[in-house]
Amino acid sequence: MPQIRLALAQLNVTVGDIAGNADTIVRWVRHAAEQGAHVVAFPEMALTGYPVEDLALRSSFVEASRTAIVDLAKRLAGEGHGDVAVIVGYLDKAEGAVDRVGRPKGSPYDAAAVIWGGEVVTRSAKHHLPNYGVFDEFRYFVPGETLPVVRIHGVDIAVAVCEDLWQDGGPVAAARAAGAGLLLTINASPYELNKDDSRLELVTRRAREAMCPLAYVNLVGGQDELVFDGDSIVVDEQGDVLARAPQFSEGLLTLDLDLASGAHGQDHYAGIRIDRSVISETPLARYAPVPAGLAPRLEDEAEIYTAIVTGLRDYVHKNGFSSVVIGLSGGIDSALTAAIACDALGAENVNGISNPSRYSSEHSKDDAAELARRTGLNYRVIAIEPMVSAFLGNVELTGVAEENLQARIRGMLWMGVANQENHLVLAAGNKSELAVGYSTMYGDAVGAFAPLKDVPKTYVWRLARWRNQVARDMGETPPIPESSIVKPPSAELRPGQLDTDSLPPYDLLDDILDDYVEQDAGSGELIAAGFEPALVERVIRMVDAAEYKRRQYPPGPKISFKAFGRDRRLPITNGWRETSPAGTPPAAQPPVPEKVAPPGEAPRT
Amino acid sequence: MPQIRLALAQLNVTVGDIAGNADTIVRWVRHAAEQGAHVVAFPEMALTGYPVEDLALRSSFVEASRTAIVDLAKRLAGEGHGDVAVIVGYLDKAEGAVDRVGRPKGSPYDAAAVIWGGEVVTRSAKHHLPNYGVFDEFRYFVPGETLPVVRIHGVDIAVAVCEDLWQDGGPVAAARAAGAGLLLTINASPYELNKDDSRLELVTRRAREAMCPLAYVNLVGGQDELVFDGDSIVVDEQGDVLARAPQFSEGLLTLDLDLASGAHGQDHYAGIRIDRSVISETPLARYAPVPAGLAPRLEDEAEIYTAIVTGLRDYVHKNGFSSVVIGLSGGIDSALTAAIACDALGAENVNGISNPSRYSSEHSKDDAAELARRTGLNYRVIAIEPMVSAFLGNVELTGVAEENLQARIRGMLWMGVANQENHLVLAAGNKSELAVGYSTMYGDAVGAFAPLKDVPKTYVWRLARWRNQVARDMGETPPIPESSIVKPPSAELRPGQLDTDSLPPYDLLDDILDDYVEQDAGSGELIAAGFEPALVERVIRMVDAAEYKRRQYPPGPKISFKAFGRDRRLPITNGWRETSPAGTPPAAQPPVPEKVAPPGEAPRT
């Protein structure tokens, strides 16, 4: 069987920075060529970054991508790498009229190019366009109509793009019909917990269906609310893993494959035209293979923690910043956020500010200082009492309005310091709080980025304990004070306040939220699952009523199946009440729906 | 020719409030029956409101809609209206497996029901699913596969849904092939400037294609960022207008039509099955027709102003509030926002707060007070100096950070008063400011709703002058002080500051923004259009760099072809620079893209 040395380039690009990404691609082709690779594959949209969103609709951007792919081919040949076959994802446009979804000539393609000998040998595009969850690809792209099969050193390599692997039929079946010796898929597959497991299961199954080895290359790095986890994989035709790249790190996964010789199969399959090209017919002379890497998987906590570190680091750096401000309350959310920021950016780039009020306990102040001491972050204390007095002397604010005032003065101080010293502010809120609206808009909710936005409170504790254990295992000081982990959560906006005054216990709350938010269960299903009806109604009303707060919340990395943001799109103005089992109409309601704000938090503002 | 009295119910529903909307529908059927209508049509998704967004993915909600449509049929018959044919848009689900887009059985339908005699006579669904602009319908719905044709009093009425009218082929052509005597379309078509003109042109053309009269019924009212303008229309088979409803107001458009007798046409057309039902074969005895209404169109300023008033009123009321807080600077944006709020909610429900600083000019304070006097809104003054001093005494803030501090203290005061007294805060920023990021996050950008969010600055002045002229024409006091209209705009955050210190003149800025934001033109096209290259680059960089601010901005009503928000989706982290003509790659750029904040505004925070 012919041999091929394949390198999968699992790399971190920046959306929109076509020139910079092209430089990165050239650099990695160079590395791969040094390692003797014959074929180098880059992820989906590696040239443009992913997702480009409405940049795909701007013709100047589409043309820049089309020009850049041709330039890339020339540049690689100019550097002496014309003999390496390079597969790159980029943005192209349909040349012909496209009638499957009725969009006109010139509509964008989520495209793949095969580059060799200074030329773009063949171009193709993704067939299946995801339009669920965080994806809006029907908005941007028209589906591809061909499956490219390129003969390289006597092997027929079929190229498919991301979702084409996840959907039945289409390109996978076409690769089998075409008699491909290798199915290569280029991907931009965002992280969520346990995605690596479903990805492995998928790759295994599709390799068996395609009846040939399958290589899967994915992006790494953060892009706004998405984190790409890499996890590039190669399996044989039985689906057994031959090589697997580490999660979240940039690098080449290089291995040697013995592949079936090219044999002319079908030229069409179920409406897909097999688009054959020949780079070289002659198999390579036999050579000694290099050993393939098989990186171990991360455990759940490590996976989530690394995803957040990656998402935060890239958000800060790719936007031209290097440092952050975090308000430190002594509580677990800000402590974990600070520990993550120290790991992502270095403690010297993390500025913690403690803003005690008359309601702050001694242990809170001590815990904030202790966190700073343990991590080495820059620490300062600005008491809020003078500002609170100035406001209260000039406007009447009582009850929740006064509680919010304290939170907002803190937010203003963080923003002021950030503006003065050129940092980004991090919001420390977690997913459970965001779900029920237990936060103050323009107060603790201020920030450029919210690392824990998609982390339920019960996971906040798990991650904190895990991070401390990692430190202990490495003989380092655990970053998070034990007291911050074990004490009962409190906003400390009034004397003796506890989160449980306003909310159910977090383990119970998170169970309900998991069903209601992530699984879209109705109240009937929740009650059938054993939750107490009054509690179900109360939690659902809190979640529904807090939609307006979520709209103005900073972005944060998606780590779950369904994050708030573009993953879950609900109206603010919403009269639907989940008050009765599924299948029966809701009870009569007043024509003007009421918004119920959970006690202890900001009423609708 | 058989006669039919048709009533189009142009009504204002609330998303999610199925029970309340059903009550509204019953009430309007009752009115229509009192007027002798034989057929009453309600807009697309009238039972659920539109758009329901991810509520469509929750099975409890889908089932509630399905149950409610059956209950509605029974209830109408129970009230003695079983002899009126009622067409209602609602949410249903596909019974069979749907393979056109590969989604499973049970996927949601954007559906239409024909109700008669206590039963749902026939159900159908929208074929063409818009997935551009503000629409994400591929996310929610599977396409319909039938065209219902219902024989009522001897006339064959075909029913189509919204986008089916906008796209060539499909239901319109099928209605012709089926030999329909009337094509009835139910719609949820959001307002944008001049939409009424394109709608009329469309309806005219489609009636000619269908070779029969066409009736078009649309929602009115605000739903988050969308405003529905009604503008229901009936045209004859030549496309000549027979009746037209007023824009933005709820009501029945009732008229008598002489329609062709039902004649059996084709049963299939281009993959669409014609689904025929018979309610009654016998034409009605001739009767004297009622005159049809033909409401005049609003001029541009009136149209925009009314759209904003409608959007604001419904946002406030449908969310259970009745009153608002607005910070009054003496400038034109806050003055126009206040005038709109007074028209939408009544001056007694509008609370203006003036927050002078040491940099506020005398005329600003006078103009704010004069606005309050003219409109009769509740007015108070809270000087910010004590709070500014308290902050500056405790943290070092200079330059832009100090400017932002003033804006943020104002925002906190508005939020405090709103929390204390249960109002919503309105943000007064306009589209030009939002485009270039000329605002302070958590400062002047705080708010539940931003009425001018989609109004360019040059239109702000036009609307102000128009509103004052309307007052003069009616012998009332013009609400907006002339001085607020004519003085040069200033943020008054430092001595002698003018907007033109940081921004190009607004007429020039708005021209560039119109091309770049609304038309998605690249810099090459802008330069070719005659704008100065350095200015083009500067404006584009400001717009691109301000994306993070727009993400946390309050919702506001869409009035233009492309509003910020879901109409225009761009990444925050974005290395693309429009620095060169379309078709050539951008110049080399640093690997970490820089964000450039326009002078005089908040740096990235």
Interface residues (C-beta under 8 A of the other chain):
Chain A: T14 V15 G16 D17 I18 A19 G20 D23 G49 P51 V52 E53 D54 L55 L57 R58 S59 S60 F61 E63 A64 T67 A68 D71 G102 N131 Y132 D136 F138 R139 Q167 G222 Q223 D224 D314 Y315 H317 K318 N319 G320 F321 I382 A383 P386 M387 S389 A390 F391 G393 N394 V395 E396 L397 T398 G399 V400 A401 N404 L405 R408 I409 G411 M412 L413 M415 G416 V417 A418 N419 Q420 N422 L424 V425 M441 Y442 V446 A448 D520 A521 G522 S523 G524 E525 Y548 R551 Q552 Y553 P554 P555 R568 R569 L570 P571 I572 T573 N574 G575 W576 R577 E578 P581 A582 G583 T584 P585 P586 A587 A588 Q589 P590 P591 V592 P593 E594 K595 A602 P603 R604 T605
Chain B: T14 V15 G16 D17 I18 A19 G20 D23 T24 G49 P51 V52 E53 D54 L55 L57 R58 S59 S60 F61 E63 A64 T67 A68 D71 G102 N131 Y132 D136 F138 R139 Q167 G222 Q223 D224 D314 Y315 H317 K318 N319 G320 F321 I382 A383 P386 M387 S389 A390 F391 G393 N394 V395 E396 L397 T398 G399 V400 A401 N404 L405 R408 I409 G411 M412 L413 M415 G416 V417 A418 N419 Q420 N422 L424 V425 M441 Y442 V446 A448 D520 A521 G522 S523 G524 E525 Y548 R551 Q552 Y553 P554 P555 R568 R569 L570 P571 I572 T573 N574 G575 W576 R577 E578 P581 A582 G583 T584 P585 P586 A587 A588 Q589 P590 P591 V592 P593 E594 K595 A602 P603 R604 T605
